[in-house]
Structures are given as structure tokens and as C-alpha cells.
């Protein structure tokens, strides 16, 4: 490979790994739920939630797995819809070669 290609690959690796290495606190990626709970506790210390979760995962890993599964299923639906929409649009539009040549009906009318 060329030297420029190696430099680009090294830059991509550094830009990916360096921020993760420089972050000292693992809680920086805690998510919005913990921050929201902390903000609510600061604003209204006596607040009691009015609902309870329907399903509580056994661990954080399972919760993360379910979240990733939900995101994958959603992305699958969006990808399917987008592909179907593009295919329908292409099927409904005549091709350039078909539009340039006379149709069989026009040939019979002559």
C-alpha cells in the first residue's frame, strides 16, 4: 500500500482509539437515564415515580442487548421500507431505452 493510505489508516485508528483512551471516568458513557434521575432528584427531592417498569432486565448487559436488538429491528424495517420505495419508483418509471424506442402500439398504428 502507499504511504498515504497507511497514514490515513493510522489517523482513523488514532481518532477512534485516542478519545476512548483519554476518557478517565467510565461513567462518562452512563446514558441519559442516570442524568435525568439525578436532575429530578436535585429539582424535587421528594419525587416518587408514578409508574413501574413492565419488565426489568436481570443485568445491564441484557438491557444493552435488548436496546441493540430493538435498534437493529428498527433499522431493518427502515431499510426494508427504503428499498421497497426505491424499487417501486424504479419499476414505475420507464427506462431511457424504452422511452426512446417506439412502443408496439405506435408501430401497429402506422
C-alpha positions as a Markdown table, in Angstrom:
| # | Residue | x | y | z |
|---|---|---|---|---|
| 1 | Unk | 0.0 | 0.0 | 0.0 |
| 2 | Unk | 1.0 | 3.6 | -0.5 |
| 3 | Unk | 2.4 | 5.7 | 2.4 |
| 4 | Unk | -0.6 | 8.0 | 2.1 |
| 5 | Unk | -3.0 | 5.0 | 2.7 |
| 6 | Unk | -1.1 | 3.9 | 5.7 |
| 7 | Unk | -1.2 | 7.5 | 7.1 |
| 8 | Unk | -5.0 | 7.7 | 6.6 |
| 9 | Unk | -5.5 | 4.3 | 8.3 |
| 10 | Unk | -3.3 | 5.4 | 11.2 |
| 11 | Unk | -5.2 | 8.6 | 11.5 |
| 12 | Unk | -8.6 | 6.8 | 11.6 |
| 13 | Unk | -7.3 | 4.4 | 14.3 |
| 14 | Unk | -5.9 | 7.3 | 16.4 |
| 15 | Unk | -9.1 | 9.3 | 16.1 |
| 16 | Unk | -11.1 | 6.2 | 17.1 |
| 17 | Unk | -9.0 | 5.0 | 20.0 |
| 18 | Unk | -7.5 | 8.2 | 21.4 |
| 19 | Unk | -10.7 | 9.7 | 22.7 |
| 20 | Unk | -11.7 | 6.4 | 24.4 |
| 21 | Unk | -8.2 | 6.2 | 26.0 |
| 22 | Unk | -8.2 | 9.8 | 27.2 |
| 23 | Unk | -11.6 | 9.5 | 29.0 |
| 24 | Unk | -10.7 | 8.6 | 32.6 |
| 25 | Unk | -14.1 | 8.1 | 34.0 |
| 26 | Unk | -16.1 | 5.1 | 32.7 |
| 27 | Unk | -19.3 | 6.8 | 34.0 |
| 28 | Unk | -19.0 | 9.4 | 31.2 |
| 29 | Unk | -20.9 | 7.0 | 29.0 |
| 30 | Unk | -23.6 | 6.4 | 31.6 |
| 31 | Unk | -26.5 | 7.5 | 29.4 |
| 32 | Unk | -29.4 | 10.0 | 29.8 |
| 33 | Unk | -31.5 | 8.0 | 32.2 |
| 34 | Unk | -29.0 | 8.3 | 35.1 |
| 35 | Unk | -28.6 | 12.0 | 34.4 |
| 36 | Unk | -32.3 | 12.6 | 34.3 |
| 37 | Unk | -32.8 | 10.8 | 37.6 |
| 38 | Unk | -30.1 | 13.0 | 39.1 |
| 39 | Unk | -31.7 | 16.1 | 37.7 |
| 40 | Unk | -35.1 | 15.1 | 39.1 |
| 41 | Unk | -33.5 | 14.4 | 42.5 |
| 42 | Unk | -31.9 | 17.8 | 42.5 |
| 43 | Unk | -35.1 | 19.7 | 41.5 |
| 44 | Unk | -37.6 | 17.7 | 43.6 |
| 45 | Unk | -36.0 | 15.6 | 46.3 |
| 46 | Unk | -39.3 | 14.0 | 47.4 |
| 47 | Unk | -40.4 | 13.0 | 43.9 |
| 48 | Unk | -41.9 | 9.4 | 43.7 |
| 49 | Unk | -42.3 | 7.9 | 40.2 |
| 50 | Unk | -46.0 | 7.2 | 39.3 |
| 51 | Unk | -45.2 | 4.1 | 37.3 |
| 52 | Unk | -43.2 | 1.0 | 37.5 |
| 53 | Unk | -41.3 | -0.7 | 34.6 |
| 54 | Unk | -43.2 | -3.6 | 33.0 |
| 55 | Unk | -40.1 | -5.6 | 32.5 |
| 56 | Unk | -36.8 | -5.2 | 34.4 |
| 57 | Unk | -33.8 | -6.9 | 32.8 |
| 58 | Unk | -31.6 | -9.0 | 35.0 |
| 59 | Unk | -28.5 | -7.1 | 34.3 |
| 60 | Unk | -27.1 | -4.0 | 32.4 |
| 61 | Unk | -25.7 | -6.3 | 29.7 |
| 62 | Unk | -29.2 | -7.8 | 29.0 |
| 63 | Unk | -30.6 | -4.3 | 28.9 |
| 64 | Unk | -27.9 | -3.2 | 26.5 |
| 65 | Unk | -28.6 | -6.3 | 24.3 |
| 66 | Unk | -32.3 | -5.6 | 24.2 |
| 67 | Unk | -31.7 | -2.0 | 23.3 |
| 68 | Unk | -29.3 | -3.1 | 20.5 |
| 69 | Unk | -31.9 | -5.6 | 19.3 |
| 70 | Unk | -34.6 | -3.0 | 19.2 |
| 71 | Unk | -32.3 | -0.7 | 17.2 |
| 72 | Unk | -31.5 | -3.5 | 14.8 |
| 73 | Unk | -35.1 | -4.4 | 14.2 |
| 74 | Unk | -36.0 | -0.7 | 13.7 |
| 75 | Unk | -33.1 | -0.3 | 11.2 |
| 76 | Unk | -34.3 | -3.4 | 9.4 |
| 77 | Unk | -37.8 | -2.0 | 9.0 |
| 78 | Unk | -36.4 | 1.3 | 7.8 |
| 79 | Unk | -34.0 | -0.4 | 5.3 |
| 80 | Unk | -36.8 | -2.6 | 4.0 |
| 81 | Unk | -39.2 | 0.4 | 3.5 |
| 82 | Unk | -36.5 | 2.4 | 1.8 |
| 83 | Unk | -35.5 | -0.4 | -0.5 |
| 84 | Unk | -39.2 | -1.1 | -1.3 |
| 85 | Unk | -39.8 | 2.5 | -2.1 |
| 86 | Unk | -36.8 | 2.8 | -4.4 |
| 87 | Unk | -37.8 | -0.4 | -6.2 |
| 88 | Unk | -41.4 | 0.8 | -6.7 |
| 89 | Unk | -40.2 | 4.1 | -8.0 |
| 90 | Unk | -37.8 | 2.5 | -10.4 |
| 91 | Unk | -40.4 | 0.0 | -11.6 |
| 92 | Unk | -42.9 | 2.8 | -12.3 |
| 93 | Unk | -40.6 | 4.9 | -14.3 |
| 94 | Unk | -39.8 | 3.9 | -17.9 |
| 95 | Unk | -36.2 | 3.3 | -18.7 |
| 96 | Unk | -34.3 | 5.6 | -21.1 |
| 97 | Unk | -34.0 | 2.9 | -23.8 |
| 98 | Unk | -37.7 | 2.1 | -23.6 |
| 99 | Unk | -38.7 | 5.8 | -23.8 |
| 100 | Unk | -36.5 | 6.3 | -26.9 |
| 101 | Unk | -37.9 | 3.4 | -28.9 |
| 102 | Unk | -41.5 | 3.5 | -30.2 |
| 103 | Unk | -43.9 | 1.1 | -28.5 |
| 104 | Unk | -45.5 | -1.8 | -30.2 |
| 105 | Unk | -48.9 | 0.1 | -30.3 |
| 106 | Unk | -47.4 | 3.0 | -32.2 |
| 107 | Unk | -45.8 | 0.6 | -34.7 |
| 108 | Unk | -49.2 | -1.1 | -35.3 |
| 109 | Unk | -51.0 | 2.2 | -35.8 |
| 110 | Unk | -48.7 | 3.1 | -38.8 |
